[in-house]
Amino acid sequence: MKDSQILSAYQELTPHVRPSDIVWVFDACQAGVILRAVLFVETVIGVGAMFGADTLLEWVTRLSLLTGGALPATLAWLLLACQLKKLLARLTTAGQYLAGSLLGALAGVYGAGLLALVGFVQRMPWLASACAGALLSALLVAALVLRAKGTTPAATTARLTDLQSRIRPHFLFNTLNSAIALVRAEPAKAETMLEDLSDLFRHALVEPGQSVTLDEEIALAQRYLAIEQVRFGSRLRLEWSLDAAAGQARLPPLLLQPLVENAVKHGVEPSAEGADIKISTQRRGSTVVVKVTNTVPSGQGRRGHGLALDNVRDRLSLLHDVQGQFQSALKNGLYQVRIEVPA
């Protein structure tokens, strides 16, 4: 199945606290945090550059010069916060704000030093630069605290449980109906299907953590498709293209199964001739790409409310933020869902 062009246009706190309870307030190592921090500081610098700038060209010039000091200072703060996050996590909330502000003051002085080297002003306001750095850092710490509260174990577990509950009943009803249809006509196949279902749910219903490996998700998808293979026989034509180097990438639990279920529902079920389904994984540098592709009957678009896809997109964003990418497209009778996650 030639599917490569479908989406080508997109191309610890204290000794008595368990590691799973740790909240990384200063988790500035995340790409999403770095991006938002840089954009925030650049926005503030851009507004500040408006003072004293009479023309657009003068504003652009001042912004460029200020960025030469502010951007390295911001990145230095993020680097320190990332490297010291385990130490900073041992502090109280007030202590974390204080530590973040002190690091910001140092970063402000560092940025001012860079501007002094290029002669931005005749007399560099060192104290004002330190205070500005401290203030901006305090605001960044506040944002990181809010982000940490949004991803604490209790909040994350509650949301994941809610999202997963929308998948499990739907999957269970589908597979049980498949088995019921075979009980009288082909009892041996029905028995095999129920055994596969039991084995699948033995793994799927174990209380999951925040994430599982791609290899585990592939194993669950293979069990599910083995069940559907009994139901559809030759109408379900499978192709696997799996990269062993991609197997340790992290995904939210039960993420891949609804995608292959959708491929069966919208590709195989409506067609008397059946459908081709391809599941592929590939590691590309620091990124792992997962694709689920299925043929669609002629004249039939992608139907449904998109709840499963929204579910997958939300859970992927919850785990990986901006590092997790989700895309889908229908082109030339092929429907493809493409996921990118950190390797």
N, C-alpha and C positions, 0 to 999 in steps of 0.2 A: 504494500500500500504506500503510494508516494504522498507523504504528508508533510514534507519538509517546508513547503512554501505556504501552508495554510495561514500561519501567523508570522510570515516573514516581515510583515510591516511593523511588527512590534519588537520588533526584536527585544565570713562568720561573725556574730555580735558579741556574745559572752559565752563562756564554756558550757552553760546549761541550756543554750539555745540551739535547736537542731538546725543543720545547714539548710533544710528545706524551708525554714521560717525566716531566713535572712532576706531583707529587702534592700536591694542595691540602690539607694537614693542617688549615689554618685556613679551610676552606671553610664558614664559618658563615653564608653567604648562603642556604643551602638551608632551605626551610621545615621539613623533617624535623629538621634539626639545631637550629633555633630552638625547635621544639616540645619536643624531648627535653631541651634545656638548661633551658628554663623549668620543665618538670615536675620535673626533677632538683633544681633549686634550691628550688622550692616544697616538695618532699618533705622536704628537709633543714630548711627553715625550719619546716615543720609539726611535725617531731619536736622541734626546738629550742624551739618555743613551748610544748611540754608541760611543760618545766621551769618550775616556779613558778606553773603554772596549776592551781588547785584545782577548778574547775568547767568544764563544757563551754563555757559562755558566756564565761568568762574566757579560755579557750584560743582561741576564735574571735576574740575582741577582739585578743588578742596577735598572732595569725596575720595578721589584717587590717592591723595597724599595721606589723608586720615586712615584710609583702608590699609595703607602700607604699614601703619603702626597697630591698628586695631585688629586686623586679621591675624597676624602672627601672635599677638597677645591672647586672642581668643583661643587659638589652637594650642598655645602653651598651657592655658588654663584647663582646657579639655584633656590634654595629655597628662597633666599632673593629677587631675581628678580621676582619670581612668587608672593610672598607676597606683594611686593611693586609696582606691575605693574600699579595699578590705580594712585598712586602718581607719578611714573616716567612718565606715559603717559601725564601728564600735562606739562612736560618740552619740550623745543625746541629740535630739532634734535641734535644740539651741546651739549645741556644739558644732553640729554640721553646718548650720547657717554661718556661725562665726568662722569656722575653718574655710568655708567657701568664700566668704567675704575677704579674709586675709589673703587667700590665694589670688583673689581678684585684684586686690590692691597691689600685690607683687606683679601681676600681669599688666596692670595699668602703668606701673613704673617702667616695666620692660617695654611696653608699647611707646611710652613717651621717650624712652632712650633711643628707640629706632627713629622716631621723628626728629629728635635732636641731632642725630647723625646727618640727616639730610637738610638741616637748617630750616625746618618748617616755620619756627618762630624764633625771634632773637632771645627771648627768655622763656624757657620751658616751664609750664606750671606743674611741677612734680606732684605737689600735694593734691591739686585738683585732679590730676590724672589718676592718682592712687584712689581718691574718693570715688571717682567715676567708675573705676574698675571694680571697687568694692560693691557699689550700688548695683551695677549690671550683674555682677556675680551673685548677689543676693537674690535678684530676680530670677536668674537661671536656676539657682538652688531651689527656689520656690516652685518653679516649673517642674524640676526633677522630682521634688517631693510629691507633687500632684500626680506625676506620671507613675511614681512608685506605688502610690495609693491605688491607682487604677489597675495595677498588675500584682497586687498582693495576693498570696495564696488563696485567701478566702474569696476575694472578688473574682479572681481568675477561675477558681474551681467552680464557683456558682455559675458563672457565665458559660464555661465549657460544658457543664452538666446540662444546662438548659439547651444549648445548641446540639449536643449529642443526643438528647432525648427526642429531637425531631427526626433523627436518622434511624434509630434503633427500631421503633415500632413499624415504620414503613418497610424496612428491610425484613423484619421478622414476618410480617403479614405476606409479603411477596413470596418469600421462600416456603413458608408453610402452605400457601395456596398451590405452589408448584408441586409440593410433595403430595397434597391431597388429591390432586389431579391424576397422580400415578398410582395411588393405593390399589385401586381395583384392576386397572388395565395392566400395569407392570409393577407388581409388588416388590420385585427384586431391586428395580431401579429406585422405587420409593424408599426402600430400606437404606440403600446406599446414600441417597440424598439426605435422609434424616441423620445418618451417621456423620456425613460431612457438615451438616448444619450444627450438630452437637459439638463437633470438633471446633468449628468456627466460633460459636458462641462461648466456648470454654476460654478462648483467647480474647474475643472481643468484649466480653462482659466483665473481665477482670478490671478492677478499678484502675484506670490509667493515670499516668502522671500528666504533666503539662505537655509532654511531647514523647514521640516514639521514633524509632529509626525508619527510614524508607524501606529497608529490608523487611521489617515487621509488617508494614502496610502492604507491601507486595505479597507477602505470605497470606494475609487476610483476603486480599483481592483474588488470589489464586483459588482459595477455598470457595469463595463466593461464586466465581465463574465455573468451578467444577460442578457446583450445584445447578447452575443454569445450563451447563452443557448437557446434563442429563435431561433437562426439560426440553431443550430446543434441538439437541442432536446436531446434525450437519448444518442446520440453519445458523448456528453460532460458530463462526470461523475466527479463531484467535491467533494473534501473532504477538510474541513477546520479544522485546529488544532491550535487554537489561545490562547496564554497565555496573560491574562489580565495584568499581571505584566510587560509585554514587550511593552505595547502600547505607552509609552511616549518617547521611543527611537527616536532620530532624524535621518532623512534621507533627501537626496536631493529631491526636489519635482518631482513628476512623475518618480520615480525610479522603483517602483514595477510593474506598469502597462505594460511596455515593456517586462518584464519577463513573465508575464502571457499571454501576446499576443503571445510571441514566443512559449509558451507551447501549445497554441491552434493551431498556424500555423504549427508547426512541429510534433505535436502529434495527434491532432484531424483531421485536414484537409486532410492529406494523407491517412487516414485509414477509410475504410468502416465501421469498427466496432467501430470507435471512440477511445477515450483514457481516461485514468484516470489522473486527475490533482489534486495534493495535495499542499496546501499552509499552511505552519506551522510557528509559531513563538514561541520562548522560551527564557525566561530570565535565564541566567546562571551566577549568581554572578553579576559582573559589566559589563557583556557582553550580548547582545541580538543577537540571531541567527535566521535568516529568511531563510527558504528554499522553493523553488518552484520546484516541482518534477512532471514529466509527463512521461507516457509510450510512447515508440517510436515503430512504426510498425516494424514487424520482417523484418530483412534484410536491414533496412534503417538506415544509420548513421545520425548524426546531420549535416544538410545541411545549406547553407547560408554563408554570408560573415562575420558574427560575429560583424556587426556594432553596433547592439543594445547592445550586451554584452560589447563591448569596451566602448560604451557610458556610460553604468552603472558603469563600473570599473573606468573610468576617473572621473565621477562626485562623486563617493564615495571617491576616493582618494583626490579630491579637498576639500571635506568637512571634512573628518576625518583623512587624512594623513595615517600614519602607523597603526592607531587604527581601520581603516576600512578594512576588509578583504573580498575578492571576489574570489570564486572558482567555478568551474563547472566541471562536469564529466558525462560520459556516461558509464553505467555498467549494464549488464544483462537486456537490454531493458528498462532501466530507465534512464532518463536524469534529472540531478539535478543542480540547481544553489543555492549556499549557500553564504549568506552574514552575516558578523559579524560586529556589530557596538557597540559603548559604550552605556550602559544602561542609 
